[in-house]
Amino acid sequence: MLDLHPSGYYAWTKRPKSKRALANERLTGLIKQFWLESGAVYGYRKVFSDLREYGEHCGEARVYRLMHAAGLRAQIGYRRPRHRSGQAHVVVPNRLQRQFNPGTPDEAWVTDITYIRTHEGWLYLAVVLDLFSRKIIGWSMQSRITKEIVLDALLMAVWRRNPTSTVTVHSDQGSQYTSHDWQSFLKTHGLEGSMSRRGNCHDNAVAESFFQLLKRERIRRQTYATRDAARSDVFDYIEVFYNNKRRHSSNNQLSPVKYEERYQQRLESV
């Protein structure tokens, strides 16, 4: 046993924490946030990059030490997927070929899925974006990441836009997009599928860019107690701010809605 008087021990426990300890606690909280937002897969190097982008000034070695102390590790390897009987998933060519600036609306749409952390668990968001104006024309939010979430988002896009000619709909090769239900929906509504090459996120860079904006400008500033609270806030970001107000350099500093309005005005004036 240590020869330590109880009064000395309690005095030590009540001693204020140092500035360094308080700074480490705050930084550890941010590290856990970015690690969770990665789906608990990021290692210290990627978390360090997220922190730098967020505006934090810290060393890579410090991030490594704090992650190690908190028991946060990168996901290495993966489980062998279970065998499922039935038809193989459908993969289509990359017809978009990174042509991210079409000249007319409803010429090419991109779609993708991301996740949002809440105290109730993950909330998944699927969006459909028109490349012409960068407008979000379809979205769906659900607590499970199934094929229904992408079909609902695409159904909203078709209902809102009612395209009169074939639209290229570009996605990654996630199982939701390679399902036969997805391919059947495209065919039924006169849409043409396109898919990124496997493991190449740059083929769907515009959708990825939107999710980065959403997380940087809204989600990382919030703590959602419930999925409903997250749904309400994401709805506000998409429909109130992003589509109607947020300026885009690709739109000559106009919002997606205003950019499409200017396009229609030019057509009517011809």
Salt bridges, closest charged atoms under 4 A:
GLU25 OE2 - LYS17 NZ 2.33
GLU37 OE1 - ARG220 NE 3.02
GLU56 OE1 - ARG26 NH2 2.87
ASP106 OD1 - ARG161 NE 2.84
ASP130 OD2 - ARG161 NH2 2.81
ASP181 OD2 - LYS147 NZ 2.50
GLU192 OE2 - ARG95 NE 3.59
ASP203 OD1 - ARG98 NE 2.84
ASP203 OD2 - ARG197 NE 2.90
GLU217 OE2 - ARG246 NH2 2.73
ASP228 OD1 - ARG231 NH1 2.89
ASP233 OD1 - ARG218 NH1 2.92
ASP236 OD2 - ARG218 NH1 3.13
GLU239 OE2 - ARG160 NH2 2.81
GLU260 OE2 - ARG161 NH2 2.83
GLU261 OE1 - LYS258 NZ 3.44
